[in-house]
Amino acid sequence: MVKILFHSYHEEWKGVFIFEHWYWFILLGLASFRLTRLIVSDKITYFLRRPFVEEVEEVDENGEMESYLIIKGKGIRAWIGELISCHWCTGVWVTTGLFFLYKFYPFLGESVLVIFAAAGVAGIVESFVNRSNM
């Protein structure tokens, strides 16, 4: 059995593993991808982003629809708007939250990882299917 570990080679750290099996690391990555995308760009969660960002759609000179975000407010409101409009930024916090959920509440954490990882795989497969149908 392969174990993913992040520790020094000091004797006192021997046996301290972050993940008991490599697939939990893969599931964490896939779940983070899906949950981050859900927060940052899916239409179903726009109501959560609405207080912090405004989505503007315009037609460009080629007649194609373009959309962009305008950050609302100042201070903490603007900071949250910046955060949830950035995949990388949100991804770090989502991954951190999922990791600690997995470590401190394993039953709930494992369930959440499996559900969002499966949804992430489904999203990736769907994008390949959509590209092949074009």
N, C-alpha and C positions, 0 to 999 in steps of 0.2 A: 504494500500500500504506500503510495506516494503522499508525503505530507508537505504542505507549503509552510515554510517557516521564515520568519524574519527576526533573527536574533543574532547576537554575537556568538563566537565560539567559546566563550567562557564557560567553565564547568557549571556554574550556578544557573545558567540559562538552559542547560540541556533538558530537552523534553518539553519546553515551552513552545507550543504551536499555536498559531493564530487560526489556522483551519485544519480540521482533522483529515480532510481529503481534498484533493485538488479541485474536484467538481464544485465545492462550495465557493471557491474563488471565482470560477467561471460563472456560477449562478449569481454571485454578487455583481460581477461586471455586467451581465445581461439585465439583471433587475435594475441596476443603476441606470443603464441606458434607457430602459423603458420608462421608469419613473421620472427621470430627468426630462425626457421628451414629453411625457404627459404634463408636467408642470410648465415647461417652457413654450411648447408650441401646439399642443393639441387643442382643438376648438372646444372640446367638452369642458376644459378647465379655464376657459377664458374669463369666466366670472370671477375666478380667484385672482387673475392678473389685472382685471379691469381697474381696480382702485389705484394701481401703480403704473400702468402703461396704457397707451392708446394705440390701437392698431389702425393704421391708415392704409387704404388701398387706392392706388391710382393706376391709370392706364398710361403706359409709356408710349414713346413715339412709334413703336412697332405694333401697337395695338394690344400688347400683352399686359395682363394685370400684375402689378407689383405691389407688395405690401411691406411696410416698415413700421417700426415701433417708435413712439414718442414717450419718453419718460415723464411722468407726472410729478408735480410737487417739488419739495425741497427736503433736505435733511433725511430722516429715516425713510420717509416715503420714497424719495428719489433713490436712496441706497437699495431698498428692496426692489424697486423697478429695474435698476441696473442689474441686480443679482438675478432676477427671474427672466431677464431678457438675454442672458448669457448661458449657453449650454455648458461651457467649461466651469463657470462659477457655480451654477446650480448643481452640476454633476458632482463636484467635490463635496458639497454639503449633503446631497442625497446619499452618496456613497458612505460618508461618515455616519449618517443616521442609520442606514441599513446595516452597516457593520456593527455598530453598538447594539442595535436591536438583536442581531444574530448572536452577539456575545453574551448579553445580559438577560435576554428572554429567548432562549434557543427555540422553544416550541413555536412561538409566534414568529420569530425571526426567520426560521427555516421555511415556514409556510409562506410568508411574504416573499422571500427570495424565490421560491419555486413558482409562485403565481406570476410575479412580475418578470421573471426570467423566461417563462413559457410565453408570456405576452410579448416579450422582446424578440424571441425567436420568431414568433408569428409575424411580427412587424417586419423583420428582416426578410422573411420568406415572401411576404406580400410585396415588398419593394422589388424583389427580383421578378416576381410574377408580373407586376405592372410594367416593368422595363421590357420584359420579353414580349409583352402584348402590344408594344408601341410600334 
